[in-house]
Amino acid sequence: MSAEPSGVASLYLFFSGLFGIGFAVGGLIALIWLIIVLINTNTYLKLLIHDRKNRQNIMLVREEEKLYTDPEK
């Protein structure tokens, strides 16, 4: 009796190993992609929040200017 696997079993082990390695590499790529997307999303959200605060500040300044320069009052 031989301790080596048969031809079909060795092919199965070889391809299952390739599949496992491919799955691991794909998982790493997906993880890196997710990190990049989350970083960019966070940066984009920070820009949106900053822009909204600036717009609110500009509107508040304009409202205050109207109070002092409005000829109707």
C-alpha positions in Angstrom: 0.0 0.0 0.0 1.3 3.4 -0.9 1.0 6.4 1.4 0.7 8.8 -1.6 -2.7 10.0 -2.8 -4.0 8.7 -6.1 -3.9 10.8 -9.2 -7.5 12.2 -8.8 -7.0 12.9 -5.1 -3.7 14.8 -5.8 -5.4 16.8 -8.5 -8.2 17.6 -6.1 -5.8 18.7 -3.4 -3.9 20.8 -5.9 -6.9 22.6 -7.2 -8.5 23.0 -3.7 -5.2 24.6 -2.6 -5.2 27.0 -5.6 -8.8 27.8 -4.8 -7.9 28.5 -1.2 -5.0 30.7 -2.2 -7.2 32.6 -4.7 -9.9 33.1 -2.1 -7.4 34.5 0.3 -5.9 36.9 -2.2 -9.3 38.0 -3.3 -10.3 38.6 0.3 -7.2 40.8 0.8 -7.9 42.8 -2.3 -11.5 43.3 -1.2 -10.3 44.4 2.2 -7.9 46.9 0.8 -10.6 48.2 -1.6 -13.0 48.6 1.3 -10.5 50.6 3.3 -9.8 52.9 0.4 -13.5 53.4 -0.2 -14.2 54.1 3.4 -11.3 56.6 3.6 -12.5 58.4 0.5 -16.1 58.4 1.8 -15.0 59.8 5.1 -13.0 62.6 3.3 -16.0 63.4 1.1 -18.3 63.5 4.1 -15.9 65.9 5.9 -15.9 68.1 2.8 -19.7 68.1 2.6 -20.0 69.0 6.3 -17.4 71.7 6.0 -19.1 73.2 2.9 -22.5 73.1 4.7 -21.1 75.0 7.7 -19.5 77.6 5.4 -22.8 78.1 3.6 -24.7 78.5 6.9 -22.1 81.0 8.1 -22.4 83.0 4.8 -26.2 83.0 5.1 -26.0 84.2 8.8 -23.6 87.0 7.8 -26.0 88.1 5.0 -29.0 88.1 7.3 -27.1 90.2 9.8 -26.1 92.6 7.1 -29.7 92.9 6.0 -30.7 93.9 9.5 -28.3 96.9 9.5 -28.6 97.9 5.8 -32.3 97.2 5.1 -33.9 100.6 4.0 -37.4 99.4 4.8 -36.9 99.5 8.5 
